[in-house]
Amino acid sequence: MTNKQSYADGTISQNEINWLVRRAKGSFGIITTAASHVSKDGQGWEGEFGLYDDKFIDCLCLLSRSIKRYDSLIFAQLFHGGMRAPEHLTGFQPITASRTICKESKSGYTRMASDHDIWRIIQDFTSAAVRCVESGFDGIELHGAHGYLISQFLSKTINKRTDKWGGDINGRSQFLIEIVNSIKNNVPENFIVGIRLSPEIEELNISLEDSIKLIRKVKTMGLDFIHLSCWDIYAPSLQYPKDPKRIAEWITHSIDNLPPIISTGKIWSAEDAQNAIDQGADLIGVARAAIPYPDWAKNIEETKYNPPKAPFSVQQLQDAELSAPFINYMRKWKSFVEDD
Ligand SMILES: Cc1cc2nc3c(=O)[nH]c(=O)nc-3n(C[C@H](O)[C@H](O)[C@H](O)COP(=O)(O)O)c2cc1C
């Protein structure tokens, strides 16, 4: 989870390590880091740690060693912001699948990624994954959700290319597929490789129908998990709002032999967690509940567990191992932090 606690030079900070380690101590089985840029031109915001250079390996080793003291697995989330990587932060004109209006670009437009850019970024994802292996991580999650570069390629709105990287969902998913292939060819077999996807994004014209086709295609690639970012596990599909099936069920009910599925979105209580499992998820992800409740995973064994929801006091968040920049960032999430 993005927490903005790292240093401007891309090094992971002790505050960010402390926040993650506290959740490992609280029995979360998998600790996935914040989205972390694999290329210098892919950074999405300040306080984001980087994976684009070997100089980060020492600090990443410190993180993995600290997490492993508590028997959790540590995954890095590999990310490129594409048109959402601000030029004022990276010094580069944002690139994406096609030339597009872009408020993060000084010129007002993105640059269309050339074939050379695309292969360079595939290599950047691969080198970042190899750095994670060298740093003692157990696996990586490719961030293909939420409208960043991989989803920009999947998007019918952004991706207007007519070459092998565009066209129908087969072409638009080619960038993701080449990243997965390249990573899997360069990491040991027991290194965990999964992807996170948003099954639907209205503004980007990413439809459930295309996501089902995409998952049918990637499920045979030896992925260790597919993580569905549902935002709300109880929400119906945008495409079929009258159908009682929830987003995860559309996938788990229509595709056989899936790799393990992780589902995330508004899971707060033990009942919510059970609901996600009943929808066909093998594992559940939590973000917001893990912020005030570092022992959430330990407590979830209690079937009636349902801790109070936001707002949370600054003191409670400090006690949960959040430093000032993270608490300030959480003020941007509506009603999460109590007013001073
Ligand atoms: C503070 C915060 C930071 C987040 N950072 C990331 C991130 O770096 N990568 C990502 O894939 N999702 C990120 N998300 C989205 C969450 O992973 C999750 O999908 C979403 O918050 C819904 O789950 P929840 O209801 O358990 O919070 C973030 C969410 C929050 C609240």
The ligand as a Gaussian input file, in Angstrom:
#p B3LYP/6-31G(d) Opt

LIG

0 1
 C       -3.520000       4.351000       1.446000
 C       -3.749000       3.404000       0.320000
 C       -2.706000       3.122000      -0.539000
 C       -2.889000       2.220000      -1.599000
 N       -1.831000       1.915000      -2.392000
 C       -1.950000       0.973000      -3.340000
 C       -0.833000       0.551000      -4.082000
 O        0.295000       1.026000      -3.913000
 N       -1.029000      -0.414000      -5.006000
 C       -2.264000      -0.971000      -5.235000
 O       -2.391000      -1.859000      -6.079000
 N       -3.335000      -0.578000      -4.540000
 C       -3.211000       0.360000      -3.598000
 N       -4.294000       0.740000      -2.866000
 C       -5.604000       0.109000      -3.106000
 C       -5.764000      -1.062000      -2.152000
 O       -4.789000      -2.049000      -2.437000
 C       -7.149000      -1.689000      -2.194000
 O       -7.355000      -2.294000      -3.432000
 C       -8.272000      -0.709000      -1.938000
 O       -7.939000       0.201000      -0.913000
 C       -9.555000      -1.448000      -1.522000
 O       -9.280000      -2.292000      -0.420000
 P       -9.663000      -1.886000       1.092000
 O      -11.162000      -1.649000       1.089000
 O       -9.255000      -3.076000       1.915000
 O       -8.956000      -0.637000       1.437000
 C       -4.151000       1.637000      -1.801000
 C       -5.199000       1.934000      -0.935000
 C       -5.006000       2.794000       0.126000
 C       -6.133000       3.061000       1.074000

